[in-house]
């Protein structure tokens, strides 16, 4: 038991990085995030894979291997790591999603990182993409790296306090007139309001019409 525990403790965290050398933008996002993850783990092993079309021949495969090695070396130099990192490169042929997931299974990966150049919206990232198919196939967690989201307007809901004139109007008419003269104007924001009626129970037969200004008709 003690030996098994010791072996398990020394096991490296295995990270598989799927790149597309024809899509430098998404590959850049994926590589940057993979190195950030690796930098946070004391013992990490990185496997970088590029998948060619099934019909690619030996010459194309050799060329891809050279480009992949150069790309990984240049990116690693530009983004130096604080901890040592062992890395392997792999070129495969076939369906990209299947081969990325298969390599992850072959090396016992703890995580897969793939990239996207699309905005970080779930529908746009996953619909019909390689990332979606890797997620559906892989037996380990998948991290999808993409561009930072653009700043969006605040979605914090602000609730306005009651208008003193509206309150006075309701009190003066016992709820028959819901808005003051200013808020009864059609262009005002409070026109989202459709109908209000205030009366003693039980309501009478002369119940209000659904009128824009909430006045008992």
PyMOL commands that set and color helices and strands:
alter all, ss='L'
color gray80, all
select helices_A, chain A and resi 2-9+24-39+58-78+96-107+122-126+130-137+164-173+189-192
alter helices_A, ss='H'
color red, helices_A
select strands_A, chain A and resi 13-19+44-52+86-93+111-115+141-145
alter strands_A, ss='S'
color yellow, strands_A
deselect
rebuild
show_as cartoon
